[in-house]
Amino acid sequence: MVFPIGDDNRDRKRFPFINYLLIALNIFVYVYWQRLGQNDDFTFAYSAVPAEILTGRDIVTESKVAINPYDGETFRVPGLGITNIPVFFTLFTSMFMHGGLAHLAGNMMYLWIFGDNIEDALGHLKYLFFYLLCGSLAGLSHVFSTLVFGQSMLIPSLGASGAISGILGAYLRLFPGKGIHLWILFLIITVPAFIAVGVWFAFQVVNGLGALGGEEAGGVAYAAHIGGFIFGLLLIGVFAKEFIMRRRAAKNKGWI
């Protein structure tokens, strides 16, 4: 088991209140509106459904009763509910919902570790816009891959993973040498960001090949992870242009 637990923040100057607000909002939505994952009607109404995004119309389906092939127990599979907002906005609402407590905890840990440094580089409002843009583009990446590879267009997707993948792409470009603290079994080690983030991205690609090829991959939208990461890696050059220029000037003067 390898899991990041922190990074080197000694050079951070801004208090990352936008990042903390994003974390708080994700937790609030899961606890209050999703009712700790028990409110399936809300979750299935405001997740992003590829068919809805492509057609621009709300799709409502009936709930079904399925049988677990392992134990024979029956369970309810919720249908798609009425979405009381334009369906395109589900690209944003889905960013703040999660499929379970472990899903939420893992995403929020990554956002807590990596998001504050990107907010420090961009400034508060620019960071918020960057986060939302990466998340929406990641969602569109999932929609596009679903269409191209002939997967089910009615399976909803949700989670902050796409936006956070964009943050990781930005982090790799801006802070490739920053130390990332990893928990490996009973040890804590520190490695450069390009190794920690690079291994994470390689994992997404390898697992995504199976998912995009039509195999089961645990319901994870790897195309959103890959798309978000690539968009974050590319867009940060525009968003952080001033930061990059200041750092380059400081290096030329021998300050860093």
Sequence and secondary structure as in RCSB ss.txt:
>XXXX:A:sequence
MVFPIGDDNRDRKRFPFINYLLIALNIFVYVYWQRLGQNDDFTFAYSAVPAEILTGRDIVTESKVAINPYDGETF
RVPGLGITNIPVFFTLFTSMFMHGGLAHLAGNMMYLWIFGDNIEDALGHLKYLFFYLLCGSLAGLSHVFSTLVFG
QSMLIPSLGASGAISGILGAYLRLFPGKGIHLWILFLIITVPAFIAVGVWFAFQVVNGLGALGGEEAGGVAYAAH
IGGFIFGLLLIGVFAKEFIMRRRAAKNKGWI
>XXXX:A:secstr
 EEEEEE  TT  S  HHHHHHHHHHHHIIIIISTTTT HHHHHHHSB HHHHHH S      EEEE TTT  EE
EE      SS GGGHHHHGGG  SSHHHHHHHHHHHHHHHHHHHHHH HHHHHHHHHHHHHHHHHHHHHHHHHTT
  TT  B  SHHHHHHHHHHHHHH TTSEEEEEETTEEEEEEHHHHHHHHHHHHHHHHHHHHTT   TT  HHHH
HHHHHHHHHHHHHHTHHHHHHHHHHHHTT  
